[in-house]
Amino acid sequence: MTVVQTVAAALNRVVLPLVRRGVGAGSLAIVTYTGRRSGRTFSFPVGYRRDGDHVWIGIGAPAQKSWWRNFLGDGGPVSLLLDGRTRTGHAVAVRDGEVDVHVEVTLDPA
């Protein structure tokens, strides 16, 4: 595990319960997905931008993170805890070069 991954894991352990309690509502969400190769379920907080049923998750330092790669190509299912409600949807990772990466989520109808 790299230093960045170690620090992120420690921060996630602190931030995850806060987001579940509603701290950061409107700017922080919890993303949950199942790894394509591992089959394991992962949950962690992310910053996001939302417009209706479309959510954009920016990936800072994408070379240091791997979770977003689960959504390359056709993408895959994801759930987001947004403002105290869990919403499911379909996520697709979008790359614009090596530095600009984001995940676009189209939420399923509520």
C-alpha positions as CSV (number, residue, x, y, z in Angstrom):
1,M,0.0,0.0,0.0
2,T,1.4,3.4,-0.9
3,V,1.6,6.3,1.5
4,V,-1.3,8.0,-0.3
5,Q,-3.4,4.9,0.0
6,T,-2.5,4.5,3.7
7,V,-3.5,8.1,4.5
8,A,-6.7,7.8,2.5
9,A,-7.7,4.6,4.3
10,A,-7.1,6.3,7.7
11,L,-9.2,9.4,6.6
12,N,-11.9,7.2,5.2
13,R,-12.3,5.5,8.6
14,V,-12.9,8.9,10.2
15,V,-15.0,10.5,7.5
16,L,-17.3,7.5,6.6
17,P,-19.3,7.5,9.9
18,L,-19.6,11.3,9.8
19,V,-21.1,11.2,6.3
20,R,-23.5,8.4,7.4
21,R,-24.7,10.8,10.1
22,G,-25.3,13.6,7.6
23,V,-22.2,15.7,8.0
24,G,-21.2,17.1,4.7
25,A,-24.6,16.6,3.1
26,G,-24.8,18.1,-0.3
27,S,-21.0,17.7,-1.0
28,L,-20.0,14.3,0.4
29,A,-21.5,11.0,-0.5
30,I,-20.7,7.3,0.2
31,V,-20.0,5.3,-2.9
32,T,-20.5,1.5,-2.7
33,Y,-19.6,-1.0,-5.4
34,T,-18.5,-4.5,-5.9
35,G,-15.0,-5.0,-7.4
36,R,-15.1,-6.6,-10.8
37,R,-12.1,-8.9,-10.2
38,S,-12.2,-9.3,-6.4
39,G,-16.0,-9.6,-5.9
40,R,-15.5,-7.6,-2.7
41,T,-17.8,-4.8,-1.7
42,F,-16.1,-1.4,-1.0
43,S,-17.6,1.7,0.5
44,F,-15.9,5.1,1.1
45,P,-16.7,8.8,1.0
46,V,-16.4,10.9,-2.1
47,G,-16.9,14.5,-3.1
48,Y,-19.5,15.0,-5.8
49,R,-21.5,17.4,-7.9
50,R,-25.1,16.6,-8.8
51,D,-27.7,17.8,-11.3
52,G,-30.9,15.9,-10.9
53,D,-30.3,12.2,-11.6
54,H,-26.7,12.8,-12.8
55,V,-23.8,12.8,-10.4
56,W,-20.1,13.6,-11.2
57,I,-17.3,12.3,-8.9
58,G,-14.0,13.9,-9.5
59,I,-10.9,11.6,-9.1
60,G,-8.0,13.5,-7.6
61,A,-4.6,11.9,-8.3
62,P,-6.1,9.1,-10.4
63,A,-2.8,7.4,-10.8
64,Q,-2.7,6.8,-7.1
65,K,-6.3,5.3,-7.0
66,S,-7.7,2.2,-8.6
67,W,-11.4,2.1,-7.7
68,W,-12.6,4.2,-10.6
69,R,-11.1,1.6,-13.0
70,N,-14.0,-0.7,-12.1
71,F,-16.1,1.6,-14.2
72,L,-14.0,1.9,-17.4
73,G,-15.7,0.9,-20.7
74,D,-19.3,0.1,-20.2
75,G,-19.2,0.9,-16.5
76,G,-21.2,-0.9,-13.8
77,P,-23.6,-0.7,-11.0
78,V,-23.0,1.5,-8.0
79,S,-25.0,2.8,-5.0
80,L,-24.6,6.3,-3.4
81,L,-25.7,7.5,0.0
82,L,-26.8,11.0,-0.9
83,D,-28.3,13.3,1.7
84,G,-29.3,10.4,3.9
85,R,-30.9,8.3,1.1
86,T,-29.3,5.3,-0.7
87,R,-29.7,5.6,-4.5
88,T,-28.6,3.0,-7.1
89,G,-27.3,3.8,-10.5
90,H,-24.9,3.1,-13.3
91,A,-21.4,4.5,-13.2
92,V,-18.9,5.1,-16.1
93,A,-15.4,6.4,-15.7
94,V,-14.3,9.1,-18.1
95,R,-10.7,9.8,-18.9
96,D,-9.4,13.0,-20.5
97,G,-5.7,12.3,-20.5
98,E,-3.8,10.9,-17.5
99,V,-4.7,13.6,-15.0
100,D,-8.4,14.5,-15.6
101,V,-10.6,11.5,-14.6
102,H,-14.1,11.5,-13.3
103,V,-16.9,9.0,-12.8
104,E,-20.4,9.9,-14.1
105,V,-23.3,8.2,-12.4
106,T,-26.8,8.1,-13.8
107,L,-29.1,7.4,-10.9
108,D,-32.0,4.9,-11.2
109,P,-35.5,6.4,-10.9
110,A,-36.4,7.0,-7.2
